[in-house]
Amino acid sequence: MKITKIGVTRVIVLILVFLFLILYFMQLTGYNEYNLNRKNTLTESEIAEFEADVEAGKDVSMNDYLNQKKKDYRNVFSDAVLGISQGISELFNQSMNAFFDMVGEAVGS
């Protein structure tokens, strides 16, 4: 099986279209907005504690009541996978920059 430039171009275009569709549907469903909103929403107990402190006349700051008690699930394996993921991300960024440089040279000629 011989790999041609047209075949490689098709694969790259299909990958880019697939990535675009994933990002588009994430934006369409409001996935990022939901995550940001969930981080900023106070729970019932936090609201009750805040109101009690306001009634008592204490100096209050919203940051004191946000749920900051998150468990750390990091371990050796997750750190290794994170390093691999960041390496893949860097490689992908470099390859995309090279790809768009080649497209720019082809269009500019």
Secondary structure, DSSP 8 states (H G I E B T S, - for coil): ----HHHHHHHHHHHHHHHHHHHHHHHHHTHHHHHHHHHH---HHHHHHHHHHHHTT----GGGTS---------HHHHHHHHHHHHHHHHHHHHHHHHHHHHHHHHH-
